Amino acid sequence: EGDPTGALALCDALLADRPSDAYALINRGLALLALDQATEARRSFNRTINEDPTLSTAWDGLGKAFFDLGDPAKAADAFRSAANLMTDPAQPLYHRGMALLAQGRFAEGWAEYDHRVAMPSLKLRRYDAPRWTGDALNGHRLLVTAEQGYGDMIQFLRLLPLAARTGPVLFEAPAELLPIVAPHADGVTLRATEDGMTPADAFDCQIHLMSLPGALGIAEDSIPNAVPYIAAPADRMAFWRDALPGDGRKIGICWAGRATHPQDMQRSMNSRHLLPLTGIDGLRLFSLQKNIEKFPLDPTLRNHLADDFSRIPENFSE
């Protein structure tokens, strides 16, 4: 129910009576990870493994703890141990992929990261067409499917032009993301995911957006770095240029992402932490935070804003 503090208390109560209960220790570790207490979580998972080294969930949790502690090498080893104990190892191999990528081990990392496609929890779109392996399309049509959060989508959009060099590409993504893709989507046909699944006769092979680096053989020295690779539509830029007149550097601020993200505690913050920005001369701050009801604006910060656009309708500039 999203209450790791309550879960932790229950686990501690059970462990007071049964100090070696493996599942209480595992759940205690997971609760601590949710509370951003990775060091203590690691101790719980290690205690479990010392009692029973065959519990894959303990190894997977230990990998997450090491990853949060900034030790991706030990995380990768723990995730491999978890995978070796599972009949369906997609999740720890997916996690191991992230740990390998964090070490700069790109070829191995992208291969392991592809295991996410088999995880129902990520709710990725699935098509029966062959998976593209990066070869020239030779007249065939490629479908690229956006996935996961908007930050992931925006980060990986830079790879679309590379895919389009091999042949015609159809890219499906949420409709509200397409306007920032369009200015840099030469050779790419855009389709909104809200329009339903893409008809099977519209493409010959397919790949998920975040699998493009592996298929294209992207390494540390070949990450596309031509910027900008996205842009706002010209009419919207013109509208906001007129709507936000005046001197000073205009800065839009946000302080939280989707509350449903499993690691939201590690990426969202209280808006009061942005207060030091108000002491910098020449800045004009504008709130762009979505879901303001869930992520309230600090009253002192509000007094320093040039304007608050948190509640404007999506079509405000149209």
Residue pairs with C-beta under 8 A, 6 or more apart in sequence:
4 30
4 31
4 32
4 34
4 35
5 31
5 35
7 27
7 30
7 31
7 34
8 28
8 31
8 32
8 35
11 24
11 25
11 27
11 28
11 31
12 28
14 21
14 24
15 21
15 24
15 25
15 28
18 24
20 47
20 51
22 48
22 51
22 52
22 55
22 58
25 44
25 45
25 47
25 48
25 51
25 58
26 44
26 45
26 48
26 55
26 57
26 58
26 61
28 41
28 44
29 41
29 42
29 44
29 45
29 48
29 58
29 61
29 62
29 65
30 41
30 61
32 38
32 40
32 41
32 44
33 41
33 61
33 64
33 65
33 68
34 262
34 265
35 265
36 68
36 265
36 266
38 64
38 65
38 68
38 69
39 65
39 69
41 61
41 64
41 65
41 68
42 62
42 65
42 66
42 69
44 61
45 58
45 59
45 61
45 62
45 65
46 62
48 55
48 58
49 55
49 58
49 59
49 62
52 58
54 85
55 85
56 81
56 82
56 83
56 85
56 86
56 92
57 82
59 78
59 79
59 81
59 82
59 85
59 92
60 78
60 79
60 82
60 91
60 92
60 95
62 78
63 75
63 76
63 77
63 78
63 79
63 82
63 92
63 95
63 96
63 99
64 75
64 95
66 72
66 74
66 75
66 78
66 99
67 75
67 95
67 98
67 99
67 102
68 266
72 98
72 99
72 100
72 102
72 103
73 99
73 103
75 95
75 96
75 99
75 102
76 96
76 99
76 100
76 103
79 92
79 93
79 95
79 96
79 99
80 92
80 96
82 89
82 92
83 89
83 92
83 93
83 96
86 92
88 118
89 115
90 115
90 116
90 118
90 119
91 115
91 119
93 112
93 115
94 112
94 113
94 115
94 116
94 119
96 112
97 108
97 109
97 110
97 111
97 112
97 113
97 114
97 115
97 116
98 109
98 113
99 109
100 108
100 109
100 112
101 109
101 110
101 113
103 109
104 220
106 213
106 218
106 219
106 220
107 214
107 217
107 219
110 211
110 213
110 214
110 218
111 214
113 210
113 211
113 214
114 211
114 214
116 122
116 124
116 210
117 124
117 126
117 208
117 211
122 147
122 148
124 145
124 147
124 208
125 145
125 147
125 172
125 193
125 197
125 208
127 143
127 145
127 197
127 198
127 200
127 203
127 206
128 200
129 143
129 200
129 203
129 204
129 205
129 206
130 204
130 205
130 206
131 205
131 206
131 207
131 211
132 142
132 205
132 206
132 207
132 215
133 215
134 166
134 215
134 216
134 217
135 166
136 166
136 167
137 166
137 167
137 168
137 204
137 205
138 167
139 167
140 167
140 204
140 205
141 167
141 168
141 169
141 170
141 202
141 203
141 204
141 205
142 163
142 166
142 167
142 168
142 169
142 170
142 203
142 204
142 205
142 206
142 207
143 169
143 170
143 171
143 172
143 198
143 202
143 203
143 205
143 206
143 207
144 160
144 163
144 169
144 170
144 171
144 172
144 206
144 207
144 208
144 209
144 212
145 172
145 206
145 207
145 208
145 209
146 153
146 171
146 172
146 173
146 174
146 177
146 193
146 209
147 153
147 208
147 209
147 210
148 210
149 257
149 258
149 261
150 174
150 177
151 257
152 209
152 210
153 173
153 174
153 177
153 209
154 177
154 180
154 230
156 209
156 210
156 212
156 213
157 181
157 184
157 209
157 229
157 230
158 224
158 226
158 229
159 209
159 212
159 213
159 216
159 218
159 224
160 169
160 171
160 181
160 184
160 185
160 188
160 212
161 184
161 185
161 186
161 187
161 188
161 224
161 229
162 212
162 216
162 224
163 169
163 212
163 216
164 186
164 187
164 188
165 187
168 187
168 189
169 187
169 188
169 189
170 188
170 189
170 191
170 198
170 202
170 203
171 181
171 185
171 188
171 189
171 190
171 191
171 209
172 190
172 191
172 192
172 193
172 198
173 181
173 190
173 191
173 192
173 193
173 209
174 192
174 193
174 194
175 192
175 193
175 194
176 314
178 190
178 192
179 232
179 233
179 236
180 230
180 231
180 232
180 233
181 188
181 190
181 230
182 190
182 233
183 230
183 231
183 233
184 228
184 229
184 230
184 231
191 198
207 215
212 218
218 224
236 317
239 317
240 317
243 317
244 250
244 286
244 306
244 307
246 284
246 306
248 282
248 283
248 284
249 282
249 283
249 284
250 284
250 286
250 306
251 277
251 283
251 284
251 285
251 286
252 286
252 287
252 288
253 274
253 277
253 285
253 286
253 287
253 288
253 289
254 287
254 288
254 289
254 290
255 268
255 269
255 270
255 271
255 273
255 274
255 289
255 295
256 264
256 268
256 269
256 289
256 291
256 294
256 295
257 264
257 267
257 268
258 264
259 268
259 291
259 294
259 295
261 267
268 295
270 298
271 289
271 295
271 296
271 297
271 298
271 301
272 298
272 300
272 301
274 285
274 298
274 301
275 298
275 300
275 301
275 304
277 283
277 285
278 285
278 301
278 304
284 306
285 301
285 304
285 305
285 306
286 305
286 306
286 307
286 308
286 309
287 297
287 302
287 305
287 307
287 308
287 309
287 310
288 309
288 310
289 295
289 297
289 310
290 310
292 310
292 311
297 308
297 310
302 308
309 316
